[in-house]
Each structure stands twice: as structure tokens, then as C-alpha cells.
Amino acid sequence: MHDINELIENVRHNEQIALKFFEIERCILSIGRCDQFVSTLTREVQKQFNVPYVWVNLINEAPLSHLMEALEKSSDLRDRVLFTRRRAMIDIIKASSRTVLVNDDLSQCDEIIPSVYRDIISSVAISPLTIDGELVGLFCQADSDSTRYDAATKDTFLLDQLAIKISICLSNVTAREKLEYLATRDPLTGLLNRRQLELMLDREFARSQQQKRDLTVVFIDCDGFKSINDTLGHNCGDEVLEYIAKRLLKYVHKQGLAFRFAGDEFVFVTPGKSYDDALLIAESIHDYLQSNPLRYKSNHVPITISYGGASVMEDMPTNYKHLLKIADERLYSYKNNRKRSVPTKVFKFLNRMR
Ligand SMILES: Nc1nc2c(ncn2[C@@H]2O[C@H](COP(=O)(O)OP(=O)(O)OP(=O)(O)O)[C@@H](O)[C@H]2O)c(=O)[nH]1
């Protein structure tokens, strides 16, 4: 028979663990962004269980690959999240849904351990994270003490319970992120949508008035896009839009934000930049596309764009809608002037294809 004091001690210990689990769950359950989730989760587990090294591995292929960009950018998460091949994870946990403890020959786990910890840690607990029964990552806790996660002596029941709770919370946070992504992005190009443009401009216009700093908007439109669709097909049209969007993102980069406005029309906004600076960006995009046709099947599809901009300092608009209207009118006068004077490469190419 168990000693009564031992039983009481066990009950107390389990209650303490349950409270810690509750505290971790409370902190992560309602988080809406994956980067905050990983940051809070790893810190909270470190604090509650006094674990020196805690990180998360996520599979670098679907279904969570859309999170890579945001998570990799965050310097706060550099040693707290790793993107790893699914195969490397399976090699370690095999087909098990249970936590694996390793305190011998950790080099077999190198791929799932952040490089800064590899020479420091001597034992690690690796718990699978799943969403809808599918493996999406690993939750890892490690110590320089080789006995802490010792497969020969330690039970993994509590670690498994913790991983189940984390998996449920991870499923919530990714669902929330996906909803936000769908609500704010254009599904074809991944650029922010028109509603986001209006929200951003409304905010930035007020700020530019208050701070007396410039705000520039540039419309970009693909020339002869309907003819590309009609001649080479809708799929080719889609690839042209994606190609332009990619360039737009690259050139606008840290200077502002890029949006898909409608059909073949894009907009970029550069807070704090002058009209001339913004038009230089548009010209660079134009020049790149002009000299780098899109490869589509066996064709090199030439792409030319027209653009028109407006800025708060140059044009003194009354509100952000007025600013957009001026830029849109400039785009169309630019397009009409070019249509009359220069038959574009695009039409020559499409005529040959017909
Ligand atoms: N492939 C594809 N086509 C689209 C998409 N959205 C809109 N479109 C088509 O884009 C075309 C836009 O036509 P227009 O505005 O006349 O464009 P355009 O031929 O470039 O004419 P200009 O601007 O005067 O040079 C229409 O035929 C739409 O059906 C899309 O997501 N994918």
C-alpha cells in the first residue's frame, strides 16, 4: 500500500501541473497571430516549467507554409521557430503520436535543433503537434542536464498532454490567421485587396495632413490585357497578373504597400515619399517588365504597363478618394497618349500569335 503522505504529495504535484497547464492555455488560447502564439507559448513553458530551451519546428511544406514569411521576418523568434522537412521529423518521432525523449547521440536530431543550442543541450523532449490528425510540427523542450529528458527513466504522459493542448490552440490560431488572410488579400496574387487600400489610405491621409508629410499613390495597369486573355487564354492572363504583382512587391518593398485594385489594375502607396520618388519606382517596374517578358509555355509574352500617380503635396487633394481619382485620371491620360503614338510590343506579339 502507498504511504498516505506519498499519495497526498502526488495529488498536490498533479494539481500544480494542472494549474501550470491552465495558465499556459489561458495565455495562448485567444492569440490571433502565429508569431505571437509561438513567442508567448515558448516563453510561458520556459517560465512555468523552468525549461531553459524551448522552440517549435514547423513543417516547411503545406499546410502551414504560408506562415513562413511572417515568422521568419520576426527577429524575436529567431531561435524559437524552425522550418524543417517533414521527413526529418518523421525520422525522429517515427509513426508515434507520443513524445520522444533523447539524451544520447543528439546529432541524430540536428536538423530539428536551432544551431545555437546544438552544443549546449544534452537532453530533449520532442512532442508531435497535429492539426486534424495531420503532423504539422514538433514542440521541443531541452536542457543541458542529460537526465532531465531521459527515455530510460522518464514518463512522457504530461508532455503528451501539453502537446495536445498546444495542438488545439495552434489549430485555432492558424484558422484565425487564414480567415484574416482571406479577408484582406486578393486570392490570385496574394496582394492586399482594395478594401485594405481604402483603410490604409484613409489612415495615412489623416496622418499626412497632421504631420505635413507627403503621401503618394500610383496606379498601374497592364496594357492590352484583355487581348492577352483572348489570345493566349485566361490562365496566361492569370500568370501575367501574378508576374506583375511579384515585381510590384519587390520594387515597392519597404517603401510602401502594394494592392490589387481590380482586374489588371494595381496600386501602390508610399507614405513619406514624394511624387517623383514614387514615379521612379513605377518606371523601374515598367523597365523590368519591358525587358523581361513572361515565359508562358513556349512563348515569351511581352508585358508593358501604364501608370499614373498623385501626391498630397503636389496635388492638394481634399481627401484620399480625391487623391486616388487624380492618380487614376493620370493613368488614363498616360495610356491614351501612348496608345496614339506607340503601338506596343504586346500588340505586335499578339498579332503574330493570332
Ligand atoms: N485572366 C484574368 N483576367 C481578368 C481577371 N480579372 C479581370 N480580368 C479581365 O481583365 C480584362 C481587363 O480588360 P481591360 O480593362 O479592357 O484591359 P486592357 O485590355 O488592358 O485595356 P487597356 O487597359 O485599355 O489597355 C477583362 O477582360 C477582364 O475579364 C483575372 O483575375 N484573371
The ligand as an SDF file (V2000), in Angstrom:
LIG
                    3D

 32 34  0  0  0  0  0  0  0  0999 V2000
   -7.0180   36.2610  -66.5210 N   0  0  0  0  0  0  0  0  0  0  0  0
   -7.7030   37.1310  -65.7780 C   0  0  0  0  0  0  0  0  0  0  0  0
   -8.4010   38.1310  -66.3690 N   0  0  0  0  0  0  0  0  0  0  0  0
   -9.0450   39.0120  -65.5750 C   0  0  0  0  0  0  0  0  0  0  0  0
   -9.0400   38.9090  -64.1760 C   0  0  0  0  0  0  0  0  0  0  0  0
   -9.7740   39.9380  -63.6850 N   0  0  0  0  0  0  0  0  0  0  0  0
  -10.2170   40.6510  -64.7290 C   0  0  0  0  0  0  0  0  0  0  0  0
   -9.7780   40.0950  -65.8850 N   0  0  0  0  0  0  0  0  0  0  0  0
  -10.0100   40.5500  -67.2640 C   0  0  0  0  0  0  0  0  0  0  0  0
   -9.1850   41.6850  -67.4560 O   0  0  0  0  0  0  0  0  0  0  0  0
   -9.6630   42.3930  -68.5940 C   0  0  0  0  0  0  0  0  0  0  0  0
   -9.4540   43.8600  -68.3670 C   0  0  0  0  0  0  0  0  0  0  0  0
   -9.7930   44.4870  -69.5400 O   0  0  0  0  0  0  0  0  0  0  0  0
   -9.4500   45.9940  -69.8580 P   0  0  0  0  0  0  0  0  0  0  0  0
   -9.6860   46.8080  -68.6290 O   0  0  0  0  0  0  0  0  0  0  0  0
  -10.1570   46.3620  -71.1140 O   0  0  0  0  0  0  0  0  0  0  0  0
   -7.8910   45.9670  -70.0120 O   0  0  0  0  0  0  0  0  0  0  0  0
   -6.9520   46.1180  -71.2660 P   0  0  0  0  0  0  0  0  0  0  0  0
   -7.2400   45.1320  -72.3470 O   0  0  0  0  0  0  0  0  0  0  0  0
   -5.5930   46.0800  -70.6620 O   0  0  0  0  0  0  0  0  0  0  0  0
   -7.2630   47.5310  -71.8280 O   0  0  0  0  0  0  0  0  0  0  0  0
   -6.3500   48.7930  -71.6350 P   0  0  0  0  0  0  0  0  0  0  0  0
   -6.2560   48.9850  -70.1690 O   0  0  0  0  0  0  0  0  0  0  0  0
   -7.1070   49.9060  -72.3080 O   0  0  0  0  0  0  0  0  0  0  0  0
   -5.0160   48.5080  -72.2590 O   0  0  0  0  0  0  0  0  0  0  0  0
  -11.1400   41.9750  -68.7790 C   0  0  0  0  0  0  0  0  0  0  0  0
  -11.2450   41.2420  -69.9700 O   0  0  0  0  0  0  0  0  0  0  0  0
  -11.3900   41.0470  -67.5690 C   0  0  0  0  0  0  0  0  0  0  0  0
  -12.2310   39.9650  -67.9060 O   0  0  0  0  0  0  0  0  0  0  0  0
   -8.3210   37.8320  -63.5920 C   0  0  0  0  0  0  0  0  0  0  0  0
   -8.2470   37.6740  -62.3570 O   0  0  0  0  0  0  0  0  0  0  0  0
   -7.6650   36.9900  -64.4190 N   0  0  0  0  0  0  0  0  0  0  0  0
  1  2  1  0
  2  3  2  0
  2 32  1  0
  3  4  1  0
  4  5  2  0
  4  8  1  0
  5  6  1  0
  5 30  1  0
  6  7  2  0
  7  8  1  0
  8  9  1  0
  9 10  1  0
  9 28  1  0
 10 11  1  0
 11 12  1  0
 11 26  1  0
 12 13  1  0
 13 14  1  0
 14 15  2  0
 14 16  1  0
 14 17  1  0
 17 18  1  0
 18 19  2  0
 18 20  1  0
 18 21  1  0
 21 22  1  0
 22 23  2  0
 22 24  1  0
 22 25  1  0
 26 27  1  0
 26 28  1  0
 28 29  1  0
 30 31  2  0
 30 32  1  0
M  END
$$$$
